[in-house]
Every structure is written in C-alpha cells, then in structure tokens.
Amino acid sequence: MEMQHQWIKENGYSYVQTKTMNKWRSMLILNIKNGFDVIDTYIDKKGLQKIVLEKRLINE
C-alpha cells in the first residue's frame, strides 16, 4: 500500500479512494489504520451497501 501511494503522489495525485463492504472488516480496518476516512456509503445495483474511503496524500 505504501509503494502504491508513493507512486500515486509522484504522478500528481492528491487523493486515493477505495471501496469496501462492512462484511470485509479486515479491509475496512486496514484502510482506516492507514489514514483513510469514510466519506460516503451507497447501495449498489445488486442492493449491497458499499463504503467509500479516501486518503489525502498531500501534506502526509
């Protein structure tokens, strides 16, 4: 994840965003521990609730 975020920063991006579901709690916890914030939730076309997380990369 650190290498990915470094590449993203080096290529001019300020934020990285990911999506997960509550049933994949280990992924949710990993993202939160690594500086992601929950910014949204929504119901997809299949009726499943998704959690949108975002991390600001500038001034990290």
Secondary structure, DSSP 8 states (H G I E B T S, - for coil): -HHHHHHHHHTT-SEEEEEE-TT-HHHHHHHHHTT-EEEEEEE-TTS-EEEEEEEE-TT-
